[in-house]
Amino acid sequence: MQEHPVSHEALALLLASRDTGVSLSWTDSSERTPIAHPPRKDNDYR
């Protein structure tokens, strides 16, 4: 996690979105328009 300059807020959003079930729509929008991080970092999470 510390390898990439990902803010803890971005990670918190990912974890929070998972719990609320908004992860699908959140990641879908981030792939087209990166909000907090480049789309390539999404691949590292998956």
C-alpha positions in Angstrom: 0.0 0.0 0.0 2.8 2.4 0.9 4.4 1.7 -2.5 2.0 4.1 -4.3 1.3 7.6 -3.1 -2.4 6.8 -2.4 -4.0 8.9 0.2 -5.6 7.2 3.2 -8.8 9.1 2.2 -8.9 7.3 -1.1 -8.5 3.9 0.6 -11.1 4.8 3.1 -13.5 5.6 0.3 -12.8 2.3 -1.3 -13.5 0.4 1.9 -16.5 2.5 2.7 -18.0 2.0 -0.8 -17.6 -1.7 -0.4 -19.6 -1.7 2.8 -22.4 0.4 1.3 -22.3 -1.4 -2.0 -21.5 1.6 -4.0 -18.1 0.2 -5.1 -19.4 -0.9 -8.5 -20.6 2.6 -9.5 -17.7 4.3 -7.8 -15.0 2.2 -9.6 -17.0 2.4 -12.9 -16.9 6.2 -12.8 -13.2 6.2 -11.7 -12.2 4.1 -14.7 -13.5 6.7 -17.1 -12.6 9.8 -15.1 -9.9 9.2 -12.4 -11.1 11.1 -9.3 -8.5 10.5 -6.6 -6.0 8.2 -8.4 -5.1 7.0 -11.9 -7.0 4.0 -13.2 -3.9 1.9 -13.2 -3.8 1.9 -9.4 -7.3 0.3 -9.5 -5.7 -2.8 -11.1 -3.4 -3.1 -8.1 -6.4 -3.4 -5.7 -8.1 -6.0 -7.8 
